Structures are given as structure tokens and as C-alpha cells.
């Protein structure tokens, strides 16, 4: 997955250069098939301007839903409460 993002950014930049255009965030964004967060595009453009190379970019896992977060937090609270009770008994 990460190589796909890196390749898409590289292709966008290379296509702009081939047309004689200076790559910019807006132009790169317009060339991408799938939208990417602006910070990723900015990071790729800065790296390309500095090293003429796009860094390997990895896609992170999506954040948990509120229900999943609440469930995890409830489980954590229950486990910590049990540990506290055990420590208090000693």
C-alpha cells in the first residue's frame, strides 16, 4: 500500500515535469487518482525539491470509532481497577 502512494506521488511529479511545469501542491493534488492528505503532498514535494526523490510514505491505520475506543477504555479501566484492588489487599 505504501509503495502505491509513493508511486502515485512520483508519477504526478514526473508528469508535471514532463509538461514543463513546476510541481506544486495544487498541481500534484490535481494529478492524483485518490485524494491524499495535504501534509503528505507537502512532505513529498519538499523532499523532491531537496533530493529530487519522493520519500517512502506509509498509510496508517484509520482511527477507531467512538464505540471501539469506549470499549477499549472500559476494558482498560476494569483491568486497572482489578490491579488496584489486588495491590490494596497486599
N, C-alpha and C positions, 0 to 999 in steps of 0.2 A: 504494500500500500504506500509506504513512504517513497519508494522509488518512482511510483506513478506521479506523485505530487511534484517531486524534483524534476522528473522528465517533462511534465506539463509546463512548469515554470521555465525550464531551459528552452523548450520548443517555442514558447511565447516570446522570449527574449530574442532567440535566434531569428524568428520570423520578422520581428521588428527591425533587426539589424540588416537582414537581407533586403528589406524595403528601404533601407537608408534612413530609418527613423531612430531617434534616441529613445531607448527604453525608459518608460516612466511607470509609476504605479498604476495610473489610469489606463495607459495603453496595455500594460501586461494584464490587468484585470479584464479588459475587454476581449483579450485573446484566449482566456481560459474557458474550457468547456464547462467546468464545475466551479462554482464560487469558492474562493478561499478567503480566510480572514485577512484583513488588511495588514496586520503586523507580520504575517508570513510573507506577503508580497514585498513589503518594505525591507524585511530582512534579506530576502533573496536578491532584491535589486541592489542593496548596499553591498552585499558580498560580491555580486557580479561586477559592480563598479570598481571594487577594491582588488579583486583577484581574477576577474574575468571567468568566474566559476560560480555556479549556484550550489549552496551547501545542501547536504542531505537533510531533508525535512521529514520528520515523522509525525504522523497523525496520532493524536492522543485519543484515549477512550472518552466517549461522551460522559458528561456528568450524570450522577444518579438522579432519579426522580425524587421528589419530596417524600413520597411514601417509602422508597427504598432507604433514603437517608434516615428517616424517622425510625424505621425498623432496626437499622444498624445501631443507631444511637440508643434505642431502648435495650437492645441486647448488650451493648457496652455498659450501660448503667446497671443492668441486672448483674453482670459479671463483676463489676467493681463493688457493688453493694455486698455481694457474697464474699468477696475478698476482705472487705472491711469488717464484716461480721466475724469472719474466721480470725482475723488479726485481733479483734477485741476480745475474743474468747481466750486467747493465749495470754 
